[in-house]
């Protein structure tokens, strides 16, 4: 099976997720610059979630430049990832509307962790579909960032449960780690002359 329909569908879903998130931002009641302070928490949580969606879109795009064969398992694994990403607007709005209360922060962290696990499952499904000679398997290598990220999410979830808002530091740290698209894939694509 070719990947073009999967990629187009995923792009559309991610665009809708971002649109839903921005619609959840509350417009200030007043017309003064100081009135923006009331929307500060909403903007910060939106920015963090927007960055996460951007990270997933970037890495999904780079990954599928290397994928030559998919099967039904890959399709379902991709839907599994999109399911967890589609919950970002809900968990983001909940954090905002509760002024970063502990339970919403924990649930947001669980949402981030679940999406990371779903991405890992997708990569493993692609590995199986393409077999031992797949380009993605060669490009990914040891995947240190992928192994460290869940541990940081767990630290953030624990911090959210025990303390509250400082959990955002852990969640932002994982985003910072992944902000630059996966260079292994970019390098592999460039080295082998692969393009869209």
C-alpha positions, 0 to 999 in steps of 0.5 A: 500500500502507498502512504499518500492517503495516510499522510493526507488524512493525518495532515488534515486531522492535525490541522483540525486539531490546531484549529480546535485548540485556537478556538478554545482561546478566550478573547479578553473582555476589555480592550487594554493591553493589560486585559491580555493577562486574563488569557495568559494561562490559556495562551501558554497551554495553547502554545505548548500544545501547538508546539507538540502538534507541530513536533508530531507533524514534522516527525510524521512527515520526515518518517513517511519520507522513508516509508515505502510499504504499509499495511492495515496494522500501520493504518490502525497504529496511525489512527491510534496516534491521531486519537491521542493527539485529538485529545490535546484540545480537550486536555489543554482547555481543561488545564486552562479553565481550571488554572492549572489544577493538579488533576488536569495537569496529570491528565495532560501528562498522561495524554502526552505520554499516551501519544508518545507511546502511540508514536512508538507503536506506529514506528514498530508497526512500520518496522514490521510492515517493511521488514528487516531491510526497511529504510526507517529502521536503518535511519532511526537507530538507537532512538535515545530521545524516544527512550528518555522522553517517557521518563521525563513525562512520568516525572512531570506526571508525578510532579503534577500529582504532588505539586501542580504547575511545575509539571509544565517544566517537564512537559516543556522539556520534552517539547524542547528535546523534540523541537528540532525535527529528527535529524537522523531521518533528515540526514538519511533522506538527504544522504540517499537522495530521497524526496517527496 
